[in-house]
Amino acid sequence: MRLSLSRIMLLAIVPATVAAQESPYLVTYDHDMAEPQHLEVSLTPVVAAPIQGNRFIGTTLELEFAPRAWWTSALYLDGQSTSHESSLYTGYRIENRFRLLMEEHTVNPVLYIEYANTSGADKALREFVGFDSWRDLAAPNSEARSEKESEVETKLILSHQDHGWNTSVNLIAEKNLAGNPWEFGYALGASRPLARENFSAGIEAYGGFGEQHRMTLANTSHYLAPCLSWTLPSRFTLRVSPAFGLTSSSINFLMRFGISYEIPFDR
């Protein structure tokens, strides 16, 4: 699926005729919550090749549900496969999102809290914080898998909806519970439904902001990524997002995919 950025942006300015499209974001969160009495199952692979190191596929299986309309909870199971090395399970994450204001406002705030228990071989690349770079991915699996990481991540999600357009800002703070300083990052997104039925398109930017005692853009990774989603009548949603590294610390190119399926159930 090869769509140029110019084509995506051209389609995005055409008035939309369908309001049921899903967000195309693969990194940025907006204020939409999971629908109660539904379970959403998602698979989100990312393919990349560090400047030094072997090509890999990092994959996350997500199980998401909403105990309340204002509360969404999810379990993530991470794994990866690295060319010429091995395939392995790398850990789990438990996420909770709380919508602070249920009515629509100019800015809709959501609080995100996540606990992650993963190994140093994790390559899901769900966000970039601190001084994350391609160098962190160059260690072979045989070494990286022995490093255990227990982390808490928080996000303040600020989302605005106007005339079909969504703009979202995520402010990220992450801490390794072994005692490392807080690390900071961001994700930004802008998107809207397209005139073509059940399609949405947009663009994301994300990267790191340094650490607690050294907040800086120097020696950090940053990415720019167009994104596209297609919601099928069968409750499947497909997403695709090529991401381009903007700094010397970034991976040159990431290819993200997403497929999700919503399962209704009765209490």
C-alpha positions as CSV (number, residue, x, y, z in Angstrom):
1,M,0.0,0.0,0.0
2,R,1.9,3.0,-1.3
3,L,0.3,6.4,-0.9
4,S,2.4,9.5,-1.1
5,L,2.2,12.1,1.6
6,S,0.9,14.6,-1.0
7,R,-2.0,12.3,-1.9
8,I,-2.9,11.7,1.7
9,M,-3.0,15.5,2.5
10,L,-5.0,16.1,-0.7
11,L,-7.6,13.6,0.3
12,A,-7.7,14.9,3.8
13,I,-9.0,18.3,2.8
14,V,-11.9,16.9,0.9
15,P,-15.1,17.1,3.0
16,A,-16.0,13.8,4.6
17,T,-19.3,12.0,4.1
18,V,-19.0,9.3,6.7
19,A,-18.6,9.9,10.4
20,A,-17.8,6.3,11.5
21,Q,-14.1,6.2,10.7
22,E,-11.6,5.1,13.3
23,S,-8.5,7.3,14.2
24,P,-5.5,6.5,11.9
25,Y,-3.0,7.1,14.7
26,L,-0.6,4.3,15.7
27,V,1.4,6.2,18.3
28,T,-0.6,9.3,19.4
29,Y,-3.7,8.9,21.6
30,D,-6.8,11.1,21.3
31,H,-9.7,11.4,23.7
32,D,-11.8,8.6,22.2
33,M,-12.3,5.7,24.7
34,A,-13.2,2.1,24.1
35,E,-16.9,1.3,23.8
36,P,-18.3,-0.4,26.8
37,Q,-19.4,-4.1,26.4
38,H,-16.9,-4.5,23.6
39,L,-13.5,-6.1,23.5
40,E,-11.0,-4.8,20.9
41,V,-8.2,-7.1,19.8
42,S,-5.3,-5.5,17.9
43,L,-2.1,-6.5,16.4
44,T,0.5,-3.8,15.7
45,P,3.8,-4.8,14.0
46,V,6.6,-2.4,13.3
47,V,9.4,-3.2,10.8
48,A,12.8,-1.5,11.0
49,A,16.5,-1.8,10.4
50,P,18.9,0.1,12.7
51,I,21.9,1.8,11.1
52,Q,23.9,-0.9,12.8
53,G,22.3,-4.2,13.6
54,N,19.8,-6.6,12.0
55,R,16.4,-5.9,10.6
56,F,13.6,-6.8,13.0
57,I,9.8,-7.0,13.5
58,G,8.5,-5.8,16.8
59,T,4.9,-6.9,17.5
60,T,2.3,-6.0,20.1
61,L,-0.9,-8.0,20.8
62,E,-3.4,-5.7,22.5
63,L,-6.6,-6.7,24.4
64,E,-8.6,-3.5,25.2
65,F,-11.9,-3.1,27.0
66,A,-13.9,-0.4,28.9
67,P,-15.0,-1.1,32.5
68,R,-16.8,2.3,32.3
69,A,-17.4,4.8,29.6
70,W,-14.7,7.1,31.2
71,W,-12.2,4.3,31.8
72,T,-10.4,2.2,29.2
73,S,-8.0,-0.6,30.2
74,A,-5.7,-2.7,28.1
75,L,-3.2,-5.6,28.2
76,Y,-0.3,-5.6,25.8
77,L,1.8,-8.6,25.0
78,D,5.1,-7.8,23.2
79,G,7.4,-9.9,21.1
80,Q,9.9,-9.5,18.3
81,S,11.8,-11.4,15.7
82,T,15.3,-10.2,14.6
83,S,16.9,-11.4,11.3
84,H,19.8,-13.8,11.8
85,E,19.1,-14.0,15.6
86,S,15.9,-15.2,17.2
87,S,12.3,-14.7,17.9
88,L,11.1,-14.1,21.5
89,Y,8.5,-12.9,23.9
90,T,9.7,-9.6,25.5
91,G,7.1,-8.8,28.2
92,Y,3.8,-7.3,29.0
93,R,2.2,-3.9,29.7
94,I,-1.0,-2.9,31.5
95,E,-2.5,0.4,30.5
96,N,-5.3,2.4,31.9
97,R,-6.8,5.6,30.5
98,F,-9.2,7.9,32.3
99,R,-11.2,10.6,30.6
100,L,-11.4,13.5,33.0
101,L,-14.4,15.3,31.3
102,M,-17.1,13.3,29.7
103,E,-18.8,16.1,27.8
104,E,-17.1,17.5,24.7
105,H,-14.9,20.6,25.4
106,T,-12.5,22.7,23.4
107,V,-9.7,20.6,25.0
108,N,-10.6,17.1,26.2
109,P,-8.0,15.8,28.8
110,V,-7.3,12.1,29.4
111,L,-4.9,10.7,32.0
112,Y,-2.9,7.6,30.9
113,I,-1.0,5.3,33.3
114,E,0.9,2.3,32.2
115,Y,3.0,-0.4,34.0
116,A,5.5,-2.3,31.8
117,N,7.5,-5.4,32.6
118,T,9.7,-6.1,29.6
119,S,13.2,-7.1,28.7
120,G,15.9,-5.0,27.1
121,A,15.2,-6.9,23.8
122,D,11.7,-5.3,23.5
123,K,11.3,-3.6,20.1
124,A,7.6,-2.6,20.1
125,L,8.7,1.1,19.8
126,R,5.3,2.4,21.1
127,E,6.9,5.7,22.0
128,F,10.3,7.4,22.2
129,V,11.5,9.1,25.4
130,G,14.7,10.5,26.9
131,F,17.7,9.8,24.7
132,D,16.2,6.7,22.9
133,S,18.1,6.0,19.7
134,W,18.9,3.4,17.1
135,R,21.9,2.4,19.2
136,D,19.5,0.9,21.9
137,L,18.3,-1.6,19.3
138,A,21.7,-2.8,18.0
139,A,22.5,-5.2,20.9
140,P,21.9,-8.9,20.0
141,N,19.0,-10.7,21.5
142,S,21.2,-13.0,23.4
143,E,22.5,-10.1,25.4
144,A,19.5,-7.8,25.5
145,R,17.0,-10.4,26.7
146,S,18.8,-10.7,30.1
147,E,18.2,-7.1,30.9
148,K,14.9,-6.7,32.9
149,E,13.0,-3.4,32.8
150,S,10.2,-2.5,35.1
151,E,8.7,0.9,34.2
152,V,5.9,3.3,34.9
153,E,4.7,5.6,32.1
154,T,2.3,8.4,32.3
155,K,0.8,10.6,29.6
156,L,-1.3,13.7,29.6
157,I,-3.5,13.5,26.5
158,L,-5.0,16.7,25.2
159,S,-7.4,16.3,22.3
160,H,-9.5,18.8,20.3
161,Q,-12.2,18.0,17.8
162,D,-13.5,20.6,15.3
163,H,-15.3,20.3,11.9
164,G,-14.1,16.7,11.5
165,W,-10.5,17.5,12.3
166,N,-8.8,16.0,15.4
167,T,-5.6,17.4,16.9
168,S,-4.0,15.7,19.8
169,V,-1.0,16.3,22.0
170,N,0.5,13.6,24.3
171,L,3.0,14.7,26.9
172,I,4.9,11.6,28.1
173,A,6.9,10.9,31.4
174,E,8.5,7.5,31.9
175,K,10.5,6.1,34.8
176,N,12.4,2.9,35.3
177,L,11.6,1.7,38.8
178,A,15.2,0.6,39.2
179,G,15.9,4.2,40.1
180,N,16.7,5.9,36.8
181,P,15.6,9.5,36.4
182,W,12.3,10.4,34.7
183,E,12.5,10.5,30.9
184,F,10.3,12.7,28.7
185,G,8.8,12.5,25.3
186,Y,5.9,13.7,23.1
187,A,3.5,12.6,20.4
188,L,1.5,15.0,18.2
189,G,-1.3,14.1,15.7
190,A,-3.7,15.7,13.3
191,S,-6.3,13.8,11.3
192,R,-9.7,13.8,9.8
193,P,-12.1,11.4,7.9
194,L,-11.8,11.4,4.1
195,A,-14.4,11.8,1.5
196,R,-13.9,8.1,0.6
197,E,-16.1,5.9,2.7
198,N,-14.6,4.6,6.0
199,F,-11.1,6.1,5.4
200,S,-9.3,8.5,7.7
201,A,-5.8,10.1,7.2
202,G,-3.5,12.2,9.2
203,I,0.1,12.8,10.3
204,E,2.0,12.2,13.5
205,A,5.2,13.5,15.0
206,Y,6.9,12.0,18.0
207,G,10.2,11.9,19.8
208,G,12.2,12.4,23.0
209,F,12.7,15.4,25.3
210,G,15.7,14.2,27.4
211,E,15.7,13.4,31.1
212,Q,14.7,14.9,34.4
213,H,18.0,16.8,34.9
214,R,18.7,17.4,31.3
215,M,15.7,18.4,29.2
216,T,16.9,18.9,25.7
217,L,16.3,18.1,22.0
218,A,20.0,17.4,21.4
219,N,20.9,13.8,20.8
220,T,17.3,12.7,20.8
221,S,15.2,10.9,18.2
222,H,12.3,12.4,16.3
223,Y,10.0,11.0,13.6
224,L,7.4,12.3,11.1
225,A,4.8,9.8,10.0
226,P,1.7,10.1,7.7
227,C,-1.0,7.6,8.7
228,L,-4.1,6.1,7.1
229,S,-6.9,3.9,8.5
230,W,-9.7,1.9,6.8
231,T,-12.7,0.7,8.8
232,L,-14.5,-2.2,7.3
233,P,-18.2,-3.0,7.8
234,S,-17.1,-6.3,9.5
235,R,-15.7,-4.3,12.5
236,F,-12.1,-4.7,11.3
237,T,-9.9,-1.6,11.1
238,L,-6.6,-1.6,9.1
239,R,-3.9,1.0,9.7
240,V,-0.6,1.8,8.0
241,S,2.0,4.5,8.9
242,P,5.5,4.9,7.4
243,A,7.7,6.9,9.8
244,F,10.8,8.9,8.7
245,G,13.6,9.6,11.2
246,L,14.6,13.3,11.4
247,T,17.8,13.2,13.4
248,S,21.1,11.3,13.6
249,S,19.8,9.4,16.7
250,S,16.7,8.2,14.8
251,I,16.1,5.0,12.9
252,N,16.1,6.1,9.3
253,F,12.7,4.4,8.5
254,L,10.0,2.6,10.4
255,M,7.0,0.9,8.9
256,R,4.0,0.5,11.2
257,F,0.9,-1.6,10.6
258,G,-2.2,-2.2,12.6
259,I,-5.2,-4.5,12.4
260,S,-7.9,-4.5,15.0
261,Y,-11.2,-6.2,15.5
262,E,-14.0,-5.2,17.8
263,I,-16.0,-8.0,19.5
264,P,-19.3,-7.1,21.2
265,F,-20.3,-9.0,24.3
266,D,-23.1,-8.9,26.9
267,R,-22.5,-8.5,30.6
